[in-house]
Amino acid sequence: MNNHSDQQQAWWVKLIRGVITFWAKHWYRVEVRGLEHYEQRPKDRPLLIVANHVSLLDGPLIDGFIPGPTTFMIDAGHTQGWWRTSLLRLGRYVVTDLHSPMAAKHLIKALEAGEQVMIFPEGRISTQGGLMKVYSGAGLVADKTGAAVLAVHIEGAQWSQASYLDGRVRWLRRLRRPHITLTLSAAEPLQIEPQLKGRARHVAYQQVMMQRLQASHFNARWHPMSLWQAFDHAVTTQWPVGRWQGVEDALGTQLTYKKARLAARVLGVKLTASLNSNLAENQRQQTVGVMLPNSAGVLVTFWALQSQAKLPAMLNFTAGEAALISACKTAQLTQVLTSRRFIELAGLQAIELALASHIEWIYLEDIRETIGLKDKLRALAVPSRKLPGYQQAPTDPAVVLFTSGSEAAPKAVVLSHQNLLANIAQVGSQFALLPGDGVFNALPTFHSFGLTAGLLWPVLAGAKLTLYPSPLHYHQIPEAVYQSNARVFFATDTFYKGYARKADPYDFNQVEVLVAGAEPLSKQTRDVYAQKFGKTILEGYGVTEASPVVAVNTPQARQDGSVGRLLPGLVSRLEPVEGLAEGGRLWIKGPNVMLGYWFETAPGELVAPPDGWYDTGDLARIDQQGFIWLLGRAKRFAKIAGEMVSLVAIEQALMPLLVADKLVVAVRVSDAKKGETVVLVSSDAHLSLGQAQQALAQAGINELAWPKMIYWREQIPLLGSGKIAYQILDQWVAEQ
């Protein structure tokens, strides 16, 4: 072990350190944010500094730009070579084997001696740009000494020549000099449950430190601004990405993000003129309906509206005539953007005719035909930063989405720029998405999962985005995923099942991250992907009202059957439910929670969640490690003889009895004696009542909850998102 102190350092060592710091500050334009957190640290506690580890520059950056003499814990594997030894002589360090129990003892001794200590909890430099495995040592040391933990997020150094990123971004590192920022978070001691002992406590050390670093990542990446400002910033600061990466759709259209921004600026100006031309001054509104499939066109249209501070309301064209008319009334829409070709290919002529008496259709083909050189020059004459969308406040409405309507009439969910960008930063803290990484998205943009995770996140990260118009093409999508070389793929449980039946075992070979959301992921689906494709599906949980992602499993922290841990920035509470022995009704609060609802009964009147708390309507339990286990929708529970019975649990117990492609749905109905009882609706005509009751008995479900009747229906009604249309089924059962 070698230990160097400032007193032992010669004047020339201090001079070299100063020169290196001066050079780094100006060459890499180093910026330090959140220094007030260092000044406000608890003075009665030792200070442990932790940070993500993305390059060989990280140690000198912390040493040069964080106040106070800092003792660094260095793994012996990083001291090989004369140049590394020379660099280490410029600072205070302790060389040890970080995987040895002695390392913790050295750190504890240094902290107890009053030294300011720094350690990289990952123990190695990241090779994929995001957090890798976090070791328990840093958490143990913080717990044993009661140290305040100051998390620092290092951003930008991963693009330097001193990083260990693989060939995916080698071209990017050669093309630009990175701007490096160090963002400090509040210094606080770790919170570890006192009753945890042995291995369980060491697991807690690892997990709590991982969450602290993820929260640091979120705090550093989330900058409240408008969506157009974020898009313009992404294209401007990642100019090689904006020039070479972009979007591709099923029609073969390819657009770089730089061209997409230019197209959005031109279209935005032209759209504004067209939207206003047929309306009187006092009728002009900011909210505009959008009914388009996943394509380069919807991406350009969305950003065109954002550039002009228009509010897009994304319409679910699979919802049916009544739901669409309701949505237009709720959002007070008078004009809807669409495409004639899309109407024709999707067979929506009846919808087009039915809505014509309620709104004015504006066809993008007609707009494009009128765009000439003069329009392009006029649009480009205005700098991007002078556009109305750039000037919007982060708390202004950014998009209107509609709830699925699976259980009740659709509501309009109003999300702000802050909501969406916060959720993108939250998701980014869990998964590393590098510029140029492939993302394949077939989920429609009227679905919050498809909009935020499948469109906005990849675009703002500079990923290569492939858009596909319908998630229902079970045969074509696996092949399209294979051809796209996608690294990230999103789908729901229903769609994953369809792809598994049609896909070749090699189709998902290059996909590293498969994420499921919008509905529970069944064990059968998880097992099929593990066995046939050798892939793990990471289940998440979201609601439209939270922009939408609330929790997600990650490669570093996964519990199959759970929906993962709460994202950083969110807090939750469970309200007790009568008749429910464990868990409660889940409420959440955070920067990604919506501005509020618009209801059809009071169009345009915003109803905000009380004190920022949103009732998800889901029943859940949260374990000691923070994983959320969903018990089901509150509306998907039946109260039978005073006991809460999960309809989802009944359905899951019956799934192994069904033949491929068939479904079974448990529906609650009123009962004079028990309060409520359960009946089944199945598309499998071979499912018998005796089989069902036997399976429920084996699953340990109370006999009180056993259904006494099965209705056969050839097709179980589904929404465009793949969810079961429970409201339709409830009405159908009531009529039987």
N, C-alpha and C positions, 0 to 999 in steps of 0.2 A: 504494500500500500504506500502510495506517495501522496503527500499533502503539502500544498504550497499556500502560503498566506501572503496577503498584500505586503506585510512587513518584510517578508523574505525576498520580495521581488526587487530586482535592480531597476534603476531608473530607465535603462534602455528597454526593459520589458514593458514598463508602463507606457513608454513612448510608442512602442510597436502596437500595443493594444489600442492606444488612442488613434494611431494612423489607420489601423484596420477598421475601427468603428467609424472614423470620418469617411473612409473610402466606401464602406457598406452603405452609410446613410445617403451618400450622394449617387453612387452607382446604381444601387437598388431602390433609391428613393424611399428608404425605410420610414414608415409612419407608425407611431405608437399611439394606441387609443386606450382610453380607460385608465390612465395613470392615477386618476383620483382613487381608484380602488386600492392601489398600493398605499397611498397616503392614509386611507381610511381603514387599513387593516387593523385587527385587534392587537394592540401593543402588548397585552398581557399574555400573549401566546407566541410560541415559535412559529416561523413562517416556512411552509413547504411550497415551493413553486413547482407546478407540473405543466406540461405542454405536449401537444401533438408533435410527432417527430417526422418531418418530411424531407430533410436534407442535412448535409454535413455543415451547413451554415447555422443550424439552429442554436447550437451551444454558444458560439460567438455572438449571435444576435441577442440572446437572453443576457449574456454577460455584459454586452456593450450598451444595451438600451433599457434594461430594468435596473432601477436604482439599488444601491447597497452592494457590499461585497457578498458574492454568492459562492457557496461551495457546491460543486457539481459532482454527482455520483456517476462515474463513467464505467461502463462495462469493459472488462479487460480485452475483449475481442475487438474493441475500437481503438486500441492503443498500438496496434502493429504498424510498423513503418516509421522511418525517421521523420517524415513531414507531420504525421499525426502527433508524435512525441513532442516535436517542436511547438506545435500549436498548443498542446496541453500545458507546456511550461509557461504560457502566457496567462493562465488563470489558476484558480483554486479548485482542486479536484481531488477526488478519492477514487482510486482505481480498485475495482473488486469484481468478483463474479456475481452479476446481478441475480443469478439463479441460485445462489448460495444463501443459506440462512444468515451467514455472517454479514451479508450486505445490509440487511435490515438493522443489525446491531450497530454497524458503522453510522448509518443514517440517524438512528435514534440517539447515539452518542453525540453526533454533531449538533442535532437540534436541541438537545438538552444543555449543550454548552452555549446556546444562544446564537448559533450560526444560522444564517439564511441559506437554506439548502434547496437545490434544484435536482429533479429527476424526470426522465422521460418514462412514464409508466408502460409504454409499449416495449421498451427495451431494445428497439431496433428501428431503423428508418423504414418508413412505409414504402411499399413497392406499387401501391395502387392509388395513392393520393388521399385516401381517407384513413380513418382509424383502423388499426389492425388489432391483434390480440392484446389485451391489457392484462398485465400481471398484478398479483395481489400485494406485492411488496410495498408499493407506495401507500396503498390504503392501510396496510398494517402499521406502517411507521406513523402515519397521520393519526391513527386511532390511539396508539400507545403513548404518543407524546402530547396528544390534544392539540396538535398544530392546526393553525388556520391554513387552508389549502387555497392558494392563488393559482387559478387556471389561466394559462396564456394560450391563445390560438394563433398559430403561425400560418399566414396565408401568403402565397406567392412564391415562396422559396422552392416549392415543388416543381416550378417551371424552370428553375435554374439548372446549370450544368452540374451542380453539386447534389442533385436529387438522385434517387434510385428508381425513378419511374421507368417502366418498360417501354418497348418500342411504340406503344399506342400514341404517345405524345412526343416522340423524339423530334419529329418535324417541327412541332410547336416550340420546343425549347431552343431550337436553332434560329428561330425567326424573331424573337423579341427578348428584350431585357425586362425581367419581371419587376413589378412594383410589389414590395414586401410590406405587409402590415402585421403588427403584433397587437392583439386585442386582449386586454386584461379584464377578467371578470371579478366579481366581489370575492374577497378572501373570507372563507367560512370554514369551520371545522366540519368533518364528515359526520353524518348521522347514521350510526350503526345500532341496530336493535340489540340491547344489552343481553337478552336471553340467548342469543346465538352463540354456539360453542363449536370448537374444533373446525372441521372442514366447512361446515355451514357458514362459519364466520369468515373464513378465508374467501369463500365464494362471494360473500357480501362485500368484502374489501374490493374484489375485482369488479363487481357490478356497479358499486357506488362510484368508483373512480371512473369507470367507463361512462356512466351517466353524467358525471361532472365534466368530462372532456367533450361529450356530445352537446351538453348545454353551452359550453364555451364556444363550440363550433357554431351553434345556432345564434348566439349573441353576436358573434363576429360577422356572420353572413347576412343577418337580417337588418336591412336598412330601409326604414319606412320611406316610400316614394311611390310615384304612380307607376302603373304597369308599362306605359309607353316609355317613361324615363328608364325603367329597368331594362326594357328591350333595347333601347337606343344605347344605353351604357354597355350592355353585353356585346352588341355588334361592334361598338367603337373600341372597347378595351380588348376584345378578343379578335382583332382584325384578321388574323390568319384563319381563325375559325369561321368568322362571318363570311369570308371570301370563298372558303373551300367546303365548309359543311353547311348542311341545310336540310330541306324536307323533300321527300319523294313520295308520290302517291301511286295508287293502283292504276291510274290512267297513264303513268309514265312521266308525269310532270315533275320536273326537278327545279328547285329554287335554292340558291344559296341564301343564307340569312341576310346578307347585304342586299341582294336583289329583292328579297321579301320585304325588307324595310323600305326600299325605294318604291316598290309596287304599292305598299300600304299607304305611303304618303300621297302618291298620285291618286289612288282609289279613294282615300279618305276625303280629299278635297272635292272630287267629283261626286261622291256619295252625298256629301253635305248639301251640295247644290241640288241634287235630285230629290233628296228627302224633304227639302224645304220648298221646292218649286210648286208643289200641289197643295201646300198648306198656307193658311193665313198666318201672319206674324204671331198672333196670340194662340195659335194651335200648335206651334212648333214644339216638339218634345225631344228630350234627350234619349229616351228609351226607344230602341229599335229592335224588332224581332229578327232573329236569324234562324233559318231552317235550311241547313246544309249538311252534307255527309262529311265524313273524315276525308279531307283532301287538302291539297295546297291552297285551294280556293278558300276554304273555311279559315285557314291560318291567316291568309292575307286579309280577308274580310274582317276577322276579329281585330287584327292590329290596325287596320284602317279606321275602324270605329274608335279604337282607343286613342289613335293619334288626334282625333277631332273631339275628344272628350264626350263621345256618344256612349250610351249605356246599352250594350248588347244583351238581349233576353234570348237565351238559347232554347229553342222550342223542340220538344220531343215529338218528332214526326211519326213515331210508332204508337203514340198514346191514343189515337183515335180522334174523331171529329169533335165529340163533346168535350174532351179534355183540352184540346187545342183552343177551342172557342173560350173555354173557361180561363185558360192561361192568358189569352189576349185581353180578356176583360180585366183580369186581376192586375196585369202589368200595364193596363191602359194603352195597349198597342194599337196604333193606327196604320203602321207600315211594317212589312216583313220582307226581308231580303231572302231571295232563294235563287234557284237556277232552273231554267226550263228543261235542260238535259237531265238534271236530277229528278225533277217531277216525273218526267217520262220514264226514266230507268227504274225508279222506285215504285212506279204505279200509283202515284199520289194525286191523280187527276180529280178523284172524287173529293179529296180533302181540299184541293185547290179551289174547286168550285164552291164547296160549302163555306169556306172562310172568306170568299170574295165579297160577301155581303157585310162582313165585319171589319175587314182590313184591306189595305191596298197592297197588292203584290208588287215588289220591285225586283226585276230580273237582272242578275249580274251581267248576262250576255248583252242586254241592252245598254248597260252602263259602259261596258268595255268598248262597244262599237262607237261610242261618242268620244272616247278619249283620243285626242290628237297630240301633236307635238307641242302646241301652245299650252295645253292642259298640263303636260309633263313639265314644261319649263316653269309655268306658274307655280306648280306645287313645289318644285325643287328650289325655287327662289327663296322660299321661306325656310330658314334653318330648322333642323329637327327640334332644337331646344326652344324654338319660338312657337311651336305648335300648341294648341289648346291642351292636348293630352299631357304634355310635359309639365304644365302648370297646375295640374290637379293635385289636391291634397291627398295624402295617403288614406285618410278616413272617408273620402268620397266613394260613393258606390262605383264598382268596377264591372260587375256582371250580375245578371239575374238568372238564376237557375230555378227549376221547379222540382219539388219532391216527387218521388216515384208514383205516388197515388196507389200503392199496393194495399193500403189499409184505409185510406180516406181520400177526400178530394185533394188534388195537388195544391200546394201552397207555393207562392213565389218567395224564394230565398234571395235576399239582397246581400251580396258579398262586396266588401270594400277592397281597394288595392292593397291595403295593409293585411287584410285577411288572407288573400291569395299568396302574397309574397312571404308572409310569415310561415304559411304551410309549406311553401317550396323550400324555405330555409330549414324547416323542421325535418322534412323528408331528406334533404341533402345532408343533414347531420347523421343520418342513419346509413345512407348508401353513398358510396363514392361514384359519381358520374363524371367521367373525364370528357373534355372536348374531343369530339370524334367518335365516342362510344355510340354504338347503334342501339336505338330504342324502337321497338315495334309496337304500335298502338292501333287496335281495332275497336276500342271502346269509343262510343260517340261522344262528341264534345258537349251534347246536352246533358251528359252524365258527369257529375262533379269529379269522379275518379278519372274519367277520360280527359276532362279539361285540364285539371291541375297536374296530375301525375303523368298523363299521357301526352300532353301538348305543351303547357307552359314550362314545366320543369325542364324537359329536354331542350327546349328552345333557349331558355335563359342560361343553361349550362353549356350551350354550344355543341350538343350531341347531334348525331346524325339520325334524323327522325324519319321513320317510315309510317305513313298513315294508310289504313285500310278501311274501306267504307262500311263494312258490316261485320260484326263478330260472329254472325250466324253461318258463315261460309266455312264449315268444319273441314271440308276436304282441301280447300285452297289455302287457308291460312297457315297450317304447318309448313307447307312447301314455301309460301311467301316468307315466313320467318327464317327458314333455312337459307333462302336465296339472299336475304337482306343482311346476313351476318350479325343479326341483332344480339346484343349482350343483355338487354333488359326487355322483359315482356310482361304485360298485364292482362288479366282476365278474371272472370268470376268463376265460381265452382261449376255452374251450369255449362259455361263455355269450355272450361278445361276438360270436362267429361266428353264433350263433343269432339274436341281436337284429339283426345287420346284414342278414340275409336278409329279415326281416319289417318293419323300421323304415322310416318315411318319412324322406327326407333331412333334414327339418326337426326330427325328434323330439328330437335331442340338441343343438339349436341353443343352448339356454340353459345347457347344462352346460359349466362352465369346467374342471373337473378330472375326468378319467376315469382311474381307477387299476385296474391289473390285477395279480393275484397268484395264489398257490396252485399255479400251473402255468406253464410257459414261455409267453410271448406270441409267437406266430408272426409272421413278417414279413408273411404274407398278411393276417392280421387287422389289423396296424398299417396296412398299405397301404389296405385297404378303408375304414377309418375316416377316413384322411386324404383319400381321394378322394371317398367318398360323403357324408361328414358334415363334412369340413373340420376334423377334430378329431385331436389327438394323444393317444394312450393312454400314460400314464406307468406303466412296468412297475416293480414292486417285488418284494421277496423276503421271505418269512417262513416261520417254522416254528412249530407250535403251542407248542413248548417255549420260545419266546422271546416269547410273549404277543400277537401273533406276529411283528410287523414287525421285520426286521433291516436292510434297505436299501431305498432307493426312489429313482427318478429324480424330479426336480422341474423346474418350468419354468425355474429359474435354472441347473440343472446336470443335463443329460440326455445320455446316450449310448445311442442306439437299439441294442438287442441286449444291452445290459448290464442289470443289475437295480438300478443306481444305487450310491450310496455308503453306507457303513455309517452308521447313525444315531449321533448323539452319545451318549456314555456307554458305547458298546460298543467292545470291542477284539477283534481276530481274529488267528488264526495259520493258516498252511497247512502241513500235514504232508505230506512227500513220499510219493508213491505209486509203487511199482515199475511200470515200463512206461509211466508218464505223463511225457511230455517236458516239459510246461509246467504250472505250477499245482500244486495239491495238495488234500488233504482239508481242508475248512473247519471250524475250531473257533471258537466265539464265547464271550465272557464279558461280563456286564454286569448292571445292575439289573433288566432285564426277563427274564432267564433263569430258568426255572422253579425251584420248590423241589425237584422231583424226580418220579419215576415211582411209580405203584402197578402191580404186575404181578398177573395172575390167579393165578400160582403162589404169590404171597405177598401176599394182599389186605391193604390198610391199612399195609403196611410201606414207608415212604418210602425210595426209593433216589435220593439226591441226585447231581447231576453232580459229578465229581471236581474239587475245588478251584474249583468254580463254572464250570468249562469244559464246554461242551456240544459234542459231536461232531454236526454237522448231517447227516453222511452224504452231503454234496454235495461234488463236486469242482469247484474253481473256480480262476480266476486273478484277480489284482488288478493293474490297470495303474498307471502312475506317477501318474495323477490320482486314484487311489483308487476307481475304478469296479470293481465286481465283475462278472466274466463267468462265468456258470455253465457248466460243461462237462457236467453231468448228475449224476444220483444215482450214488453208488459202486456201488449194486446194479444200476444201469442201464448198466453197462459190461460188455463181454465181453472176456475175456483170451484172445486168439486168437494162438497161436504166440508167446506172451510179450509181445504188444503190446496195450495197452488201447484198445479200440474203443468209441466212444460210440454207444449204441443211439438216443439222441435225434438225433444227427447223421444217422444213417441215415433216421430217420423224417422229419426236416425236408427232406432231399434228395428224398424221394418224395412229399411233400405236393402239389407242383404237378401230379402225374399223376392225382390223385384227382378224381372228380366231387363236386359239392356234397354236404355232409352225411356224406360217407364218411370213414373213418379207416383208418390203417395203423399197426400196432404191431410193433416189432422185439422178438423174444424170444430170449434166449440159451438154448442147450441144450448138454448135455455132448457132447464129441466125443473119441473115443479117440486120435486123431492130433494134433489142434490144441489140445486142452484144452477149448475151447468153440467153438461155431459159432452162426450166427444164422439164424433162420427168421422169416418174416413172417406176421402175421395181419391180414387186411384185410376190411372190410365192402364193398369195391368189387370186385365179381366180374370187372370188366373189366381189372384190373391184372394184367399178365403178368410173368413172371419176366424175360423179355428186356428189357422196358421198365424194370423196376426196376434191373437190372444196368447198363443204359446210363445211367440217371440218376445212379447212384452213381459211375460212372466219370467223368461230367462234373463231379461234385461233388468229385472228387479223393480219394474214399475208397478205401483200400487194397483190392485185389482179394481179399485174405484174408478180408475182412469181408463180401463179397457173399453174400447169402442164396442157398441152393440150393433152397428150397422156400417156397411160399406156401399158407397155409391160408385158406379163405374162411369167414367167419362173418357171419351176417346182421346181428347187433348186437354191437358191441364193448361189454363190460360197463363201466358207469360207476358211480362212487360218488355219493352225494348232493351232494358238493361240486363235481361235474363232472370230477373226476380219473378217469383210467382205472384200473380195478381190476386191477392187474398180477398180483396173487397169484392171482386167478381165472383169468386168461389163462395164467399159467405152469402151473397145474394142468391146464387144458384141453389145452394143447399136449402135456404129458407123457402124457396119456391117448390121444393120436391115434396 
